[in-house]
């Protein structure tokens, strides 16, 4: 069985979950469907987005702020 490597560190994931509404509540804020870009998550811990484990495309950045 292949091992899945998370795309985000635990701290990054926790911060994204804190900032972004779960998919179950998406319809309360917009009628636009998720287009495949960005971050999404679900309230149900049994639902895991495969995007959390897909490798980042070469040349793509996570838009991290450079260290000062």
N, C-alpha and C positions, 0 to 999 in steps of 0.2 A: 504494500500500500504506500502510495506517495505521501510525503509529509507536506502539509500546507504551511507556508511561511507567511505570517501576517504582514500586511503592507504597512500598518501603523504600529508604533510603540504603544504600550498600555497607556502612557500619559497622553499621547496624541489622540488615541481612541476615546478616552474618557472626556477629554476636552471637546472633541467634536460632538459626542453624544450630549454634552451639556449645552452646546451652542445651537444645535440643529434639531428641529422638531422631528419626532418619529413619523414614519410613513402613515401610521394609523391616524395621525392628526393632520396630515398634509392637506386634505380637502377643506379643512377649516380656514386655511390661509391662501390657497390658490387652487384654481381648476386646471392648471397646467400639469400634465403628467411628467414624471421624472424622465429626463432625456438621456440618462446614462452617464452624465458627467457630475462630478462632485461627490459628495458623501451622503449616504442614506443609512438608516438603521430602523429596527422594529422594536416595539415594546416587549414582544414575546421573546424570551431568551432562546426558544427552540428554533427561531427563524434566524438564519445567518446569511448575510449577503456575500455572495461569492466575490464581489468587488473588493471585499476586505482582504482577500488573499491573492488577487491577481497581481502579477508583477507590474511594476511601473514601466511604461513604455520608455525606451531609450531616448534621452533628450528631454523628456518631460520633467517638470519640476513640481514640487509640492508648494511652491511659492513661500518658502521659508525666508524669514527675515535674516539677513546676514548678521553675524556677530559684530558688535561695535568694537 
